[in-house]
Amino acid sequence: MNFIFTRYAEKQFLELSPHQQNAIHKKLLQVKGGSLGSLRKLVHLEPFTHRLRVGDYRLLLRQCPEGFEVLKIGHRSTIYL
């Protein structure tokens, strides 16, 4: 399973603190290793198909043939607006 960052998501990632970046990186490695606990399927939130919880932050993803495309990263209070 691969995670491909869009330019927008990459920009959002780089704006986060190093602590949050490290937490997201660790969570992506966990999911890549098979631990799908915090990866949830989304319904009625097109074009996003899944979300990944990392503390107070959420990654909104779209499933693609290569794995997942990371479309958006943000704080849980504003990510779905």
Buried (B, 14 or more C-beta within 10 A) or exposed (E): EEBBBBEEBEEBBEEBEEEBBEBBEEBBEBBEEEEEEBBEEBEEEEEBBBBBBBEEBBBBBBEEEEBBBBBBBBEEEEBEE
